[in-house]
Amino acid sequence: MKKKFNEAMIKLYLGASDESGIGTIELVLIVVVLIALVILFKDGMTKTLSNFIDKIDGQANELF
């Protein structure tokens, strides 16, 4: 009886120390943070990209 209990405790310990799901949780948290940052800075990023594209378009028109 004691041997079975010890074996069960060892299996429980080894199963609890499995960290294979940690990467998934970290990935989900990173995605959530990135989405939140995009939502917060959407207007600023849109203006910056628009100005950048306008400058590229203006310089391209000068070349052609």
PyMOL Python script that loads the backbone (N, CA, C, O; Angstrom):
from pymol import cmd

cmd.read_pdbstr("""\
ATOM      1  N   MET A   1       0.824  -1.190   0.000  1.00  0.00           N
ATOM      2  CA  MET A   1       0.000   0.000   0.000  1.00  0.00           C
ATOM      3  C   MET A   1       0.870   1.257   0.000  1.00  0.00           C
ATOM      4  O   MET A   1       0.591   2.198  -0.743  1.00  0.00           O
ATOM      5  N   LYS A   2       1.903   1.284   0.810  1.00  0.00           N
ATOM      6  CA  LYS A   2       2.776   2.452   0.896  1.00  0.00           C
ATOM      7  C   LYS A   2       3.532   2.650  -0.416  1.00  0.00           C
ATOM      8  O   LYS A   2       3.787   3.783  -0.823  1.00  0.00           O
ATOM      9  N   LYS A   3       3.894   1.531  -1.087  1.00  0.00           N
ATOM     10  CA  LYS A   3       4.623   1.615  -2.346  1.00  0.00           C
ATOM     11  C   LYS A   3       3.742   2.259  -3.416  1.00  0.00           C
ATOM     12  O   LYS A   3       4.215   3.087  -4.194  1.00  0.00           O
ATOM     13  N   LYS A   4       2.478   1.886  -3.458  1.00  0.00           N
ATOM     14  CA  LYS A   4       1.557   2.461  -4.441  1.00  0.00           C
ATOM     15  C   LYS A   4       1.354   3.950  -4.173  1.00  0.00           C
ATOM     16  O   LYS A   4       1.271   4.751  -5.104  1.00  0.00           O
ATOM     17  N   PHE A   5       1.277   4.312  -2.900  1.00  0.00           N
ATOM     18  CA  PHE A   5       1.122   5.720  -2.540  1.00  0.00           C
ATOM     19  C   PHE A   5       2.338   6.518  -2.995  1.00  0.00           C
ATOM     20  O   PHE A   5       2.198   7.606  -3.554  1.00  0.00           O
ATOM     21  N   ASN A   6       3.524   5.981  -2.758  1.00  0.00           N
ATOM     22  CA  ASN A   6       4.759   6.667  -3.171  1.00  0.00           C
ATOM     23  C   ASN A   6       4.816   6.813  -4.694  1.00  0.00           C
ATOM     24  O   ASN A   6       5.196   7.863  -5.211  1.00  0.00           O
ATOM     25  N   GLU A   7       4.434   5.745  -5.405  1.00  0.00           N
ATOM     26  CA  GLU A   7       4.429   5.818  -6.863  1.00  0.00           C
ATOM     27  C   GLU A   7       3.426   6.862  -7.361  1.00  0.00           C
ATOM     28  O   GLU A   7       3.701   7.594  -8.312  1.00  0.00           O
ATOM     29  N   ALA A   8       2.282   6.923  -6.719  1.00  0.00           N
ATOM     30  CA  ALA A   8       1.272   7.904  -7.100  1.00  0.00           C
ATOM     31  C   ALA A   8       1.777   9.321  -6.836  1.00  0.00           C
ATOM     32  O   ALA A   8       1.540  10.219  -7.644  1.00  0.00           O
ATOM     33  N   MET A   9       2.463   9.532  -5.725  1.00  0.00           N
ATOM     34  CA  MET A   9       2.990  10.859  -5.409  1.00  0.00           C
ATOM     35  C   MET A   9       4.073  11.271  -6.407  1.00  0.00           C
ATOM     36  O   MET A   9       4.150  12.434  -6.804  1.00  0.00           O
ATOM     37  N   ILE A  10       4.906  10.315  -6.806  1.00  0.00           N
ATOM     38  CA  ILE A  10       5.956  10.608  -7.791  1.00  0.00           C
ATOM     39  C   ILE A  10       5.314  10.994  -9.123  1.00  0.00           C
ATOM     40  O   ILE A  10       5.746  11.960  -9.753  1.00  0.00           O
ATOM     41  N   LYS A  11       4.296  10.261  -9.561  1.00  0.00           N
ATOM     42  CA  LYS A  11       3.612  10.585 -10.815  1.00  0.00           C
ATOM     43  C   LYS A  11       2.942  11.955 -10.735  1.00  0.00           C
ATOM     44  O   LYS A  11       2.969  12.721 -11.699  1.00  0.00           O
ATOM     45  N   LEU A  12       2.347  12.259  -9.593  1.00  0.00           N
ATOM     46  CA  LEU A  12       1.701  13.551  -9.401  1.00  0.00           C
ATOM     47  C   LEU A  12       2.726  14.676  -9.467  1.00  0.00           C
ATOM     48  O   LEU A  12       2.479  15.705 -10.096  1.00  0.00           O
ATOM     49  N   TYR A  13       3.871  14.485  -8.824  1.00  0.00           N
ATOM     50  CA  TYR A  13       4.925  15.499  -8.830  1.00  0.00           C
ATOM     51  C   TYR A  13       5.464  15.707 -10.241  1.00  0.00           C
ATOM     52  O   TYR A  13       5.630  16.845 -10.678  1.00  0.00           O
ATOM     53  N   LEU A  14       5.737  14.624 -10.953  1.00  0.00           N
ATOM     54  CA  LEU A  14       6.278  14.735 -12.300  1.00  0.00           C
ATOM     55  C   LEU A  14       5.267  15.374 -13.245  1.00  0.00           C
ATOM     56  O   LEU A  14       5.641  16.140 -14.134  1.00  0.00           O
ATOM     57  N   GLY A  15       4.004  15.064 -13.057  1.00  0.00           N
ATOM     58  CA  GLY A  15       2.971  15.663 -13.897  1.00  0.00           C
ATOM     59  C   GLY A  15       2.800  17.140 -13.610  1.00  0.00           C
ATOM     60  O   GLY A  15       2.545  17.919 -14.528  1.00  0.00           O
ATOM     61  N   ALA A  16       2.934  17.543 -12.355  1.00  0.00           N
ATOM     62  CA  ALA A  16       2.771  18.945 -11.987  1.00  0.00           C
ATOM     63  C   ALA A  16       3.958  19.790 -12.421  1.00  0.00           C
ATOM     64  O   ALA A  16       3.829  21.004 -12.583  1.00  0.00           O
ATOM     65  N   SER A  17       5.108  19.165 -12.611  1.00  0.00           N
ATOM     66  CA  SER A  17       6.287  19.928 -13.003  1.00  0.00           C
ATOM     67  C   SER A  17       6.418  20.072 -14.511  1.00  0.00           C
ATOM     68  O   SER A  17       7.389  20.652 -14.997  1.00  0.00           O
ATOM     69  N   ASP A  18       5.451  19.552 -15.252  1.00  0.00           N
ATOM     70  CA  ASP A  18       5.462  19.680 -16.708  1.00  0.00           C
ATOM     71  C   ASP A  18       5.114  21.118 -17.070  1.00  0.00           C
ATOM     72  O   ASP A  18       4.048  21.609 -16.698  1.00  0.00           O
ATOM     73  N   GLU A  19       6.003  21.795 -17.792  1.00  0.00           N
ATOM     74  CA  GLU A  19       5.818  23.203 -18.113  1.00  0.00           C
ATOM     75  C   GLU A  19       5.587  23.419 -19.601  1.00  0.00           C
ATOM     76  O   GLU A  19       5.914  24.488 -20.116  1.00  0.00           O
ATOM     77  N   SER A  20       5.038  22.448 -20.301  1.00  0.00           N
ATOM     78  CA  SER A  20       4.868  22.582 -21.740  1.00  0.00           C
ATOM     79  C   SER A  20       3.809  23.611 -22.111  1.00  0.00           C
ATOM     80  O   SER A  20       3.855  24.147 -23.219  1.00  0.00           O
ATOM     81  N   GLY A  21       2.864  23.906 -21.235  1.00  0.00           N
ATOM     82  CA  GLY A  21       1.825  24.879 -21.537  1.00  0.00           C
ATOM     83  C   GLY A  21       2.222  26.319 -21.259  1.00  0.00           C
ATOM     84  O   GLY A  21       1.481  27.239 -21.604  1.00  0.00           O
ATOM     85  N   ILE A  22       3.355  26.525 -20.654  1.00  0.00           N
ATOM     86  CA  ILE A  22       3.783  27.872 -20.297  1.00  0.00           C
ATOM     87  C   ILE A  22       4.013  28.717 -21.550  1.00  0.00           C
ATOM     88  O   ILE A  22       3.665  29.897 -21.556  1.00  0.00           O
ATOM     89  N   GLY A  23       4.579  28.155 -22.590  1.00  0.00           N
ATOM     90  CA  GLY A  23       4.837  28.905 -23.815  1.00  0.00           C
ATOM     91  C   GLY A  23       3.559  29.430 -24.442  1.00  0.00           C
ATOM     92  O   GLY A  23       3.538  30.550 -24.952  1.00  0.00           O
ATOM     93  N   THR A  24       2.507  28.652 -24.415  1.00  0.00           N
ATOM     94  CA  THR A  24       1.227  29.069 -24.985  1.00  0.00           C
ATOM     95  C   THR A  24       0.658  30.248 -24.213  1.00  0.00           C
ATOM     96  O   THR A  24       0.166  31.208 -24.806  1.00  0.00           O
ATOM     97  N   ILE A  25       0.725  30.175 -22.900  1.00  0.00           N
ATOM     98  CA  ILE A  25       0.205  31.269 -22.074  1.00  0.00           C
ATOM     99  C   ILE A  25       0.989  32.547 -22.328  1.00  0.00           C
ATOM    100  O   ILE A  25       0.404  33.624 -22.441  1.00  0.00           O
ATOM    101  N   GLU A  26       2.303  32.434 -22.418  1.00  0.00           N
ATOM    102  CA  GLU A  26       3.128  33.606 -22.682  1.00  0.00           C
ATOM    103  C   GLU A  26       2.809  34.206 -24.047  1.00  0.00           C
ATOM    104  O   GLU A  26       2.745  35.427 -24.195  1.00  0.00           O
ATOM    105  N   LEU A  27       2.611  33.350 -25.038  1.00  0.00           N
ATOM    106  CA  LEU A  27       2.292  33.819 -26.381  1.00  0.00           C
ATOM    107  C   LEU A  27       0.949  34.558 -26.394  1.00  0.00           C
ATOM    108  O   LEU A  27       0.825  35.608 -27.025  1.00  0.00           O
ATOM    109  N   VAL A  28      -0.031  34.026 -25.714  1.00  0.00           N
ATOM    110  CA  VAL A  28      -1.339  34.679 -25.652  1.00  0.00           C
ATOM    111  C   VAL A  28      -1.225  36.035 -24.959  1.00  0.00           C
ATOM    112  O   VAL A  28      -1.823  37.010 -25.414  1.00  0.00           O
ATOM    113  N   LEU A  29      -0.470  36.108 -23.872  1.00  0.00           N
ATOM    114  CA  LEU A  29      -0.301  37.385 -23.170  1.00  0.00           C
ATOM    115  C   LEU A  29       0.403  38.422 -24.043  1.00  0.00           C
ATOM    116  O   LEU A  29       0.035  39.597 -24.026  1.00  0.00           O
ATOM    117  N   ILE A  30       1.400  38.004 -24.796  1.00  0.00           N
ATOM    118  CA  ILE A  30       2.109  38.919 -25.689  1.00  0.00           C
ATOM    119  C   ILE A  30       1.162  39.449 -26.756  1.00  0.00           C
ATOM    120  O   ILE A  30       1.177  40.641 -27.062  1.00  0.00           O
ATOM    121  N   VAL A  31       0.343  38.576 -27.321  1.00  0.00           N
ATOM    122  CA  VAL A  31      -0.612  39.004 -28.351  1.00  0.00           C
ATOM    123  C   VAL A  31      -1.622  39.991 -27.766  1.00  0.00           C
ATOM    124  O   VAL A  31      -1.958  40.986 -28.409  1.00  0.00           O
ATOM    125  N   VAL A  32      -2.102  39.726 -26.561  1.00  0.00           N
ATOM    126  CA  VAL A  32      -3.061  40.628 -25.909  1.00  0.00           C
ATOM    127  C   VAL A  32      -2.433  42.005 -25.682  1.00  0.00           C
ATOM    128  O   VAL A  32      -3.077  43.028 -25.917  1.00  0.00           O
ATOM    129  N   VAL A  33      -1.196  42.031 -25.234  1.00  0.00           N
ATOM    130  CA  VAL A  33      -0.511  43.312 -25.006  1.00  0.00           C
ATOM    131  C   VAL A  33      -0.315  44.055 -26.325  1.00  0.00           C
ATOM    132  O   VAL A  33      -0.515  45.268 -26.383  1.00  0.00           O
ATOM    133  N   LEU A  34       0.068  43.349 -27.373  1.00  0.00           N
ATOM    134  CA  LEU A  34       0.257  44.000 -28.675  1.00  0.00           C
ATOM    135  C   LEU A  34      -1.051  44.573 -29.209  1.00  0.00           C
ATOM    136  O   LEU A  34      -1.066  45.676 -29.754  1.00  0.00           O
ATOM    137  N   ILE A  35      -2.136  43.840 -29.059  1.00  0.00           N
ATOM    138  CA  ILE A  35      -3.437  44.338 -29.511  1.00  0.00           C
ATOM    139  C   ILE A  35      -3.833  45.579 -28.717  1.00  0.00           C
ATOM    140  O   ILE A  35      -4.357  46.539 -29.283  1.00  0.00           O
ATOM    141  N   ALA A  36      -3.586  45.561 -27.413  1.00  0.00           N
ATOM    142  CA  ALA A  36      -3.904  46.724 -26.577  1.00  0.00           C
ATOM    143  C   ALA A  36      -3.086  47.938 -27.004  1.00  0.00           C
ATOM    144  O   ALA A  36      -3.609  49.051 -27.049  1.00  0.00           O
ATOM    145  N   LEU A  37      -1.812  47.734 -27.315  1.00  0.00           N
ATOM    146  CA  LEU A  37      -0.970  48.852 -27.763  1.00  0.00           C
ATOM    147  C   LEU A  37      -1.446  49.413 -29.091  1.00  0.00           C
ATOM    148  O   LEU A  37      -1.444  50.628 -29.288  1.00  0.00           O
ATOM    149  N   VAL A  38      -1.850  48.545 -29.996  1.00  0.00           N
ATOM    150  CA  VAL A  38      -2.367  49.011 -31.290  1.00  0.00           C
ATOM    151  C   VAL A  38      -3.636  49.829 -31.089  1.00  0.00           C
ATOM    152  O   VAL A  38      -3.818  50.864 -31.730  1.00  0.00           O
ATOM    153  N   ILE A  39      -4.513  49.369 -30.203  1.00  0.00           N
ATOM    154  CA  ILE A  39      -5.746  50.108 -29.944  1.00  0.00           C
ATOM    155  C   ILE A  39      -5.438  51.474 -29.325  1.00  0.00           C
ATOM    156  O   ILE A  39      -6.050  52.474 -29.699  1.00  0.00           O
ATOM    157  N   LEU A  40      -4.501  51.519 -28.388  1.00  0.00           N
ATOM    158  CA  LEU A  40      -4.173  52.778 -27.724  1.00  0.00           C
ATOM    159  C   LEU A  40      -3.530  53.796 -28.665  1.00  0.00           C
ATOM    160  O   LEU A  40      -3.833  54.987 -28.596  1.00  0.00           O
ATOM    161  N   PHE A  41      -2.648  53.329 -29.537  1.00  0.00           N
ATOM    162  CA  PHE A  41      -1.871  54.241 -30.369  1.00  0.00           C
ATOM    163  C   PHE A  41      -2.289  54.203 -31.837  1.00  0.00           C
ATOM    164  O   PHE A  41      -1.499  54.544 -32.718  1.00  0.00           O
ATOM    165  N   LYS A  42      -3.519  53.792 -32.102  1.00  0.00           N
ATOM    166  CA  LYS A  42      -3.988  53.642 -33.474  1.00  0.00           C
ATOM    167  C   LYS A  42      -3.952  54.958 -34.244  1.00  0.00           C
ATOM    168  O   LYS A  42      -3.485  54.994 -35.382  1.00  0.00           O
ATOM    169  N   ASP A  43      -4.433  56.027 -33.644  1.00  0.00           N
ATOM    170  CA  ASP A  43      -4.470  57.321 -34.332  1.00  0.00           C
ATOM    171  C   ASP A  43      -3.068  57.831 -34.654  1.00  0.00           C
ATOM    172  O   ASP A  43      -2.812  58.304 -35.761  1.00  0.00           O
ATOM    173  N   GLY A  44      -2.170  57.732 -33.688  1.00  0.00           N
ATOM    174  CA  GLY A  44      -0.794  58.183 -33.912  1.00  0.00           C
ATOM    175  C   GLY A  44      -0.089  57.370 -34.975  1.00  0.00           C
ATOM    176  O   GLY A  44       0.641  57.920 -35.799  1.00  0.00           O
ATOM    177  N   MET A  45      -0.302  56.058 -34.964  1.00  0.00           N
ATOM    178  CA  MET A  45       0.332  55.205 -35.968  1.00  0.00           C
ATOM    179  C   MET A  45      -0.237  55.486 -37.350  1.00  0.00           C
ATOM    180  O   MET A  45       0.496  55.463 -38.339  1.00  0.00           O
ATOM    181  N   THR A  46      -1.540  55.752 -37.428  1.00  0.00           N
ATOM    182  CA  THR A  46      -2.164  56.049 -38.717  1.00  0.00           C
ATOM    183  C   THR A  46      -1.600  57.345 -39.295  1.00  0.00           C
ATOM    184  O   THR A  46      -1.289  57.409 -40.484  1.00  0.00           O
ATOM    185  N   LYS A  47      -1.467  58.375 -38.466  1.00  0.00           N
ATOM    186  CA  LYS A  47      -0.925  59.651 -38.937  1.00  0.00           C
ATOM    187  C   LYS A  47       0.526  59.496 -39.379  1.00  0.00           C
ATOM    188  O   LYS A  47       0.928  60.027 -40.415  1.00  0.00           O
ATOM    189  N   THR A  48       1.308  58.767 -38.590  1.00  0.00           N
ATOM    190  CA  THR A  48       2.723  58.578 -38.921  1.00  0.00           C
ATOM    191  C   THR A  48       2.882  57.809 -40.227  1.00  0.00           C
ATOM    192  O   THR A  48       3.684  58.192 -41.078  1.00  0.00           O
ATOM    193  N   LEU A  49       2.129  56.734 -40.391  1.00  0.00           N
ATOM    194  CA  LEU A  49       2.224  55.960 -41.631  1.00  0.00           C
ATOM    195  C   LEU A  49       1.725  56.764 -42.827  1.00  0.00           C
ATOM    196  O   LEU A  49       2.284  56.665 -43.919  1.00  0.00           O
ATOM    197  N   SER A  50       0.685  57.550 -42.625  1.00  0.00           N
ATOM    198  CA  SER A  50       0.172  58.382 -43.711  1.00  0.00           C
ATOM    199  C   SER A  50       1.225  59.404 -44.149  1.00  0.00           C
ATOM    200  O   SER A  50       1.446  59.587 -45.346  1.00  0.00           O
ATOM    201  N   ASN A  51       1.865  60.061 -43.203  1.00  0.00           N
ATOM    202  CA  ASN A  51       2.926  61.021 -43.532  1.00  0.00           C
ATOM    203  C   ASN A  51       4.084  60.333 -44.246  1.00  0.00           C
ATOM    204  O   ASN A  51       4.639  60.868 -45.206  1.00  0.00           O
ATOM    205  N   PHE A  52       4.444  59.146 -43.771  1.00  0.00           N
ATOM    206  CA  PHE A  52       5.544  58.388 -44.377  1.00  0.00           C
ATOM    207  C   PHE A  52       5.212  58.026 -45.824  1.00  0.00           C
ATOM    208  O   PHE A  52       6.058  58.165 -46.707  1.00  0.00           O
ATOM    209  N   ILE A  53       4.003  57.568 -46.067  1.00  0.00           N
ATOM    210  CA  ILE A  53       3.594  57.191 -47.431  1.00  0.00           C
ATOM    211  C   ILE A  53       3.521  58.425 -48.324  1.00  0.00           C
ATOM    212  O   ILE A  53       3.896  58.367 -49.495  1.00  0.00           O
ATOM    213  N   ASP A  54       3.041  59.540 -47.777  1.00  0.00           N
ATOM    214  CA  ASP A  54       2.999  60.781 -48.559  1.00  0.00           C
ATOM    215  C   ASP A  54       4.404  61.228 -48.961  1.00  0.00           C
ATOM    216  O   ASP A  54       4.609  61.665 -50.093  1.00  0.00           O
ATOM    217  N   LYS A  55       5.365  61.125 -48.059  1.00  0.00           N
ATOM    218  CA  LYS A  55       6.752  61.499 -48.383  1.00  0.00           C
ATOM    219  C   LYS A  55       7.319  60.584 -49.458  1.00  0.00           C
ATOM    220  O   LYS A  55       7.981  61.052 -50.384  1.00  0.00           O
ATOM    221  N   ILE A  56       7.069  59.301 -49.347  1.00  0.00           N
ATOM    222  CA  ILE A  56       7.561  58.347 -50.362  1.00  0.00           C
ATOM    223  C   ILE A  56       6.926  58.645 -51.706  1.00  0.00           C
ATOM    224  O   ILE A  56       7.602  58.618 -52.734  1.00  0.00           O
ATOM    225  N   ASP A  57       5.626  58.929 -51.708  1.00  0.00           N
ATOM    226  CA  ASP A  57       4.916  59.236 -52.956  1.00  0.00           C
ATOM    227  C   ASP A  57       5.458  60.520 -53.579  1.00  0.00           C
ATOM    228  O   ASP A  57       5.631  60.600 -54.795  1.00  0.00           O
ATOM    229  N   GLY A  58       5.725  61.520 -52.747  1.00  0.00           N
ATOM    230  CA  GLY A  58       6.274  62.772 -53.261  1.00  0.00           C
ATOM    231  C   GLY A  58       7.654  62.592 -53.869  1.00  0.00           C
ATOM    232  O   GLY A  58       7.949  63.151 -54.926  1.00  0.00           O
ATOM    233  N   GLN A  59       8.493  61.819 -53.211  1.00  0.00           N
ATOM    234  CA  GLN A  59       9.830  61.579 -53.748  1.00  0.00           C
ATOM    235  C   GLN A  59       9.792  60.718 -54.996  1.00  0.00           C
ATOM    236  O   GLN A  59      10.608  60.892 -55.901  1.00  0.00           O
ATOM    237  N   ALA A  60       8.855  59.796 -55.048  1.00  0.00           N
ATOM    238  CA  ALA A  60       8.721  58.967 -56.245  1.00  0.00           C
ATOM    239  C   ALA A  60       8.264  59.802 -57.427  1.00  0.00           C
ATOM    240  O   ALA A  60       8.714  59.587 -58.552  1.00  0.00           O
ATOM    241  N   ASN A  61       7.370  60.755 -57.180  1.00  0.00           N
ATOM    242  CA  ASN A  61       6.907  61.623 -58.260  1.00  0.00           C
ATOM    243  C   ASN A  61       8.041  62.515 -58.788  1.00  0.00           C
ATOM    244  O   ASN A  61       8.067  62.840 -59.975  1.00  0.00           O
ATOM    245  N   GLU A  62       8.973  62.910 -57.917  1.00  0.00           N
ATOM    246  CA  GLU A  62      10.116  63.715 -58.343  1.00  0.00           C
ATOM    247  C   GLU A  62      11.032  62.908 -59.255  1.00  0.00           C
ATOM    248  O   GLU A  62      11.620  63.453 -60.189  1.00  0.00           O
ATOM    249  N   LEU A  63      11.153  61.631 -58.990  1.00  0.00           N
ATOM    250  CA  LEU A  63      12.050  60.795 -59.805  1.00  0.00           C
ATOM    251  C   LEU A  63      11.462  60.507 -61.180  1.00  0.00           C
ATOM    252  O   LEU A  63      12.199  60.409 -62.160  1.00  0.00           O
ATOM    253  N   PHE A  64      10.154  60.372 -61.258  1.00  0.00           N
ATOM    254  CA  PHE A  64       9.542  60.006 -62.551  1.00  0.00           C
ATOM    255  C   PHE A  64       8.903  61.186 -63.141  1.00  0.00           C
ATOM    256  O   PHE A  64       8.330  61.099 -64.227  1.00  0.00           O
TER     257      PHE A  64
END
""", "prot")
cmd.dss("prot")
cmd.show_as("cartoon", "prot")
cmd.util.cbc("prot")
cmd.orient("prot")
